[in-house]
């Protein structure tokens, strides 16, 4: 099996640390979304390693990711996801305790910041719960929030659960359950009517 590596070099003077990654399909192309510690949000197209030749002078990183957009957000980005809303594909980025939506093609921010947590958002998971698309976020404030994605850009979150420690990871299952990592523990929550 051949392993293909792609690399993006930082620009001169940049000191960013990639904190969040997600992959998705955008107009039929596979992309990677990266959020950085300096508030930089980037969308890159994957190189087609089957149709393009590697750079023979660069053994470690023979392919380069194609930059599609760059957005600048006001604080460190803790988590990212690609979502479908109002017939549009948008990037959902956790910026401190707020969620921001961005157009992955233009890089423009969409709508106002969405609030629901009192401290930094550390994780985003997206999926379908009881037939409705949702994003679930976890925060260092110990809360887990569900954000319905089918009601337009004005989103009011539902606090699903308050946990006794910071929420560091969340993952929706295909059968309407939510696995949540908080502190040193993991809980599995069943979706309730509040989530949708």
VOGU-3710 file (C-alpha; in Angstrom, 3 decimals, decimal comma):
1> xxxxxxxxxx> 0,000/0,000/0,000  1,333/3,422/-0,964  0,908/6,233/1,530  0,286/9,679/0,117  1,209/12,679/2,201  0,112/16,250/1,670  1,474/19,230/3,515  0,706/22,921/3,868  3,560/25,128/4,961  2,891/28,076/7,205
11> xxxxxxxxxx> 3,458/31,449/5,675  6,413/33,505/6,823  5,612/35,095/10,192  2,664/32,798/10,974  2,725/31,022/14,311  -0,523/29,139/14,093  -1,244/25,839/15,731  -3,905/23,672/14,066  -6,460/22,819/16,762  -9,417/21,466/14,804
21> xxxxxxxxxx> -9,856/19,392/11,629  -12,814/18,029/9,704  -13,237/16,536/6,260  -16,239/16,823/3,973  -17,377/16,883/0,375  -17,881/20,318/-1,175  -19,352/20,413/-4,693  -18,145/16,846/-5,245  -14,599/17,568/-4,077  -13,084/16,241/-0,860
31> xxxxxxxxxx> -11,897/19,075/1,382  -10,281/19,484/4,771  -11,341/22,292/7,120  -8,735/23,467/9,607  -9,155/25,813/12,552  -6,092/27,358/14,149  -5,106/28,871/17,472  -4,850/32,340/15,928  -8,453/32,295/14,625  -7,533/31,328/11,061
41> xxxxxxxxxx> -10,112/29,102/9,378  -8,955/27,442/6,152  -10,597/25,151/3,617  -8,260/23,108/1,418  -8,946/20,790/-1,498  -7,371/17,347/-1,308  -4,777/16,600/-3,965  -5,767/13,873/-6,380  -2,879/11,543/-5,678  -4,059/9,075/-8,292
51> xxxxxxxxxx> -4,045/11,614/-11,137  -1,155/13,912/-10,248  2,516/13,214/-9,908  4,289/13,845/-6,631  7,024/16,406/-6,248  10,178/14,276/-6,628  12,235/16,822/-4,650  10,015/16,611/-1,573  10,111/13,068/-0,207  8,195/13,693/3,048
61> xxxxxxxxxx> 5,373/15,837/1,629  5,108/15,106/-2,095  1,668/16,723/-2,671  0,356/20,162/-1,746  -3,167/20,964/-0,559  -4,964/23,559/-2,700  -6,207/26,475/-0,606  -9,872/27,273/-1,329  -10,639/29,929/1,301  -9,275/31,667/4,361
71> xxxxxxxxxx> -11,406/33,337/7,022  -10,196/35,312/10,024  -12,119/34,846/13,254  -11,558/36,857/16,450  -10,297/34,039/18,706  -8,832/30,554/18,741  -10,895/27,888/16,957  -11,575/24,822/19,095  -13,650/22,642/16,753  -14,990/22,617/13,165
81> xxxxxxxxxx> -17,598/20,758/11,120  -19,302/21,064/7,737  -23,102/21,410/7,896  -26,068/21,765/5,535  -28,418/24,655/6,384  -31,092/26,336/4,310  -29,859/24,438/1,248  -26,307/25,756/1,739  -23,129/23,991/2,745  -21,477/25,940/5,566
91> xxxxxxxxxx> -18,533/25,570/7,922  -19,463/25,551/11,613  -16,569/26,773/13,767  -16,311/26,942/17,551  -14,718/30,279/18,392  -14,248/30,562/22,143  -17,798/30,121/23,562  -19,621/30,987/20,328  -20,371/29,164/17,100  -19,739/30,919/13,792
101> xxxxxxxxxx> -20,936/29,953/10,344  -18,734/30,616/7,305  -19,194/30,103/3,587  -16,523/27,556/2,559  -16,252/28,946/-0,970  -16,082/32,710/-0,320  -14,739/32,613/3,242  -17,415/35,127/4,303  -18,963/34,822/7,743  -22,703/34,081/7,695
111> xxxxxxxxxx> -25,128/35,424/10,300  -24,371/36,504/13,840  -22,356/34,573/16,440  -24,441/31,808/18,047  -24,257/31,566/21,826  -25,274/28,844/24,247  -22,219/28,047/26,362  -20,561/30,143/29,059  -17,013/28,931/28,333  -14,946/27,613/25,405
121> xxxxxxxxxx> -16,495/25,068/23,035  -14,170/22,105/22,668  -16,050/19,712/20,389  -18,678/19,606/17,635  -20,458/16,510/16,360  -23,088/16,583/13,621  -25,704/14,076/12,624  -29,402/13,296/12,469  -31,488/12,805/15,598  -35,076/11,645/15,234
131> xxxxxxxxxx> -34,996/12,645/11,585  -33,690/16,185/12,186  -30,155/17,424/11,430  -28,376/18,686/14,553  -24,996/19,803/15,765  -24,004/18,850/19,298  -21,347/20,854/21,111  -19,479/20,347/24,352  -17,755/22,987/26,425  -15,288/23,467/29,246
141> xxxxxxxxxx> -18,300/24,744/31,238  -19,543/21,116/31,436  -22,573/21,628/29,209  -23,668/19,682/26,158  -25,877/21,653/23,733  -27,907/20,533/20,727  -28,365/22,978/17,841  -31,162/22,161/15,358  -29,849/22,835/11,842  -33,115/22,805/9,919
151> xxxxxxxxxx> -34,664/26,009/11,260  -32,675/28,606/9,363  -29,764/30,728/10,530  -31,443/31,849/13,761  -30,553/28,876/15,959  -31,456/28,538/19,630  -29,540/25,750/21,366  -30,996/23,298/23,842  -28,867/22,407/26,854  -28,971/18,625/26,785
161> xxxxxxxxxx> -27,008/17,951/29,928  -24,792/19,601/32,528  -21,875/17,384/33,495  -19,527/17,707/36,499  -16,405/18,333/34,381  -15,306/19,924/31,102  -16,677/18,204/27,997  -13,777/17,353/25,673  -15,371/15,062/23,084  -18,802/14,221/21,689
171> xxxxxxxxxx> -19,966/11,807/18,997  -23,490/11,177/17,715  -24,406/7,595/16,852  -26,712/6,448/14,072  -29,326/5,315/16,634  -29,944/8,692/18,346  -27,416/8,320/21,148  -24,602/10,634/22,088  -21,263/9,574/23,544  -19,691/12,347/25,625
181> xxxxxxxxxx> -16,200/12,489/27,108  -15,985/14,697/30,202  -13,075/14,862/32,603  -11,778/11,275/32,759  -15,227/9,764/32,155  -17,437/8,827/29,215  -21,236/8,914/29,262  -23,701/7,662/26,671  -26,838/9,808/26,502  -30,078/8,877/24,758
191> xxxxxx> -31,670/11,581/22,645  -34,715/13,087/24,273  -37,445/15,304/22,928  -35,507/18,408/24,021  -32,724/17,638/21,530  -35,020/18,020/18,562
//
